[in-house]
Amino acid sequence: MQTLASWSEPASASLNRDGALRLRLALYRPHANIWYRNNLGRLLRRDPLPNKYAPLLDYLLASPELELSFVSRLDGSLWARLTDALQLWVWRRLTGLHGVSLAFTAARTQHSDVLFLMHYGNLTNETESLASVCAAVAPALAPLGIRKVVHMTHYAYCVDTGAANLAALGPDLLVAESNLAAHSAFFRAHFAGVKAPFACLPYTAAARFQSMRPLAQRSNKLVVTGSITYKMQDPAFCSFFGTQELQPMRRDLFEAADRYTSEMDCLVSDLNATRAVARPHKLGQLVAALRKMAGVRTQAGYYKRDIVDTYNSYTMFAVPEEVCGLPAIGFVEGMACGSAYVGVDGPMYRDLGMLPGVHFIAYDGTVDDLMAQVRHHQQHPARTAAIAAAGCALAQGVLGQQAVYGAFIGTLRQLAGMSDTRT
């Protein structure tokens, strides 16, 4: 009789090219969301979306310093765990990741040195009803005798439930694209009970993001990209920030686009419009029709756009940040394409070595000042070109995959009590 334990594939420690032990890193439920690759549902529907942590997974797969494994669900009923294990196996096959070993039990997972998981989808979720289900995850993972690293992506959703689950897990390290513990009052107010240290793990651009067109051949305007996320429902978030918008500047620019046609082209899409289109009932269809008549862009249309060509078509770009203190991945992608980034001046960028007026164009967070900065740089193309060039060099160097992910693996090795073998 086969069990989950017999399904798990054996792992043994091995040496890297320098004769040092390779770090055994386990990713928890990588198939359950679209972070690394599209999830099973999207693969089967052939309805792909971009995967913003695909560069991280690709780097981990290629690294000689570690052995990677994927872990299926460890909480819930036997049926739930069997189903998830089967889904992980099918997902690995469909994504071509055959060389990665699988772990379906806690005993097998403990053969790893470090467990890496996403906060959103495992410890919290978009609504309280979904987030409450996550309460069973921490008790299943906490007893594992290995280091636990949690990526705090989307941490602002159902923040108190997520914080309680994270505290119950007892992580050894938290990471995100900005040091939230140092720079986010909202994070500190709700995660004070989590004592783990925090490290910055910046976004990196995939290899296809390259500068392919001189600035002189581009439209001398600002292009605004990104999605307007579903409206936040968590009272703690809404009370703290006074809004339901996770990225309020995206909404402001989306609604102001017709007033600033000389300064910008706004390509922002509205996730709520996409959700309305998906509703089968007549009210949802009516809402979708009205939005289409009003020219509201849906998510599906947004992702069909060649974003590399888009960034290469403009001298400047903006991807407004999350109000809770996290940048969008687009900032490094657009800079890698040689466009000058326009963003708010703050530690989420300065911590990465980005200086206003050198690597990016800073504005005060208002539409008026953003447009003023755009008009100024439209009239000073040499200045814009210098900032774009410096930003591009930073994106391909300091924020390149080798620099960012190489350092991250070094951090994980130190966390696991292993020496950093990188030279």
Buried (B, 14 or more C-beta within 10 A) or exposed (E): EEEBEEBBEEBEEEEBEEEBBBBBBBBBBBBBBBBBBBBBEBBEEEEEEEBBBBBBBBBBEEBEBBBBBBBBBBBBEEEEBBBBBBBBBBBBEBBEBEEBBBBBBBEBBBBBBBBBBBBBBBBBBBEBEBBBEBBBBBEBBEEBEBBBBBBBBBBBBBBBBBBBBBBBBBBBBBBBBBBBBEBBEBBEEBBEEBEBEBBBBBBBBBEEBBBEBEBEEBEBBBBBBBBBBBEBEBEBBBEBBEBBBBBBBBBBBBEBBEEBEEBBBBBBBBBBBBBBBEEEEEEBEEBBEEBBEEEBBBBBEBBEEEBBEBBBBBBBBBBBBBBBBBBBBBBBBBBBBBBBBBBBBBBBBEBBEBBBEEBBBBBEBEBEEBBBBBBEBBEEEEBBBBBBBBBBBBBBEBBBBEBBBBBBBBBBBEBBEBEBBEE
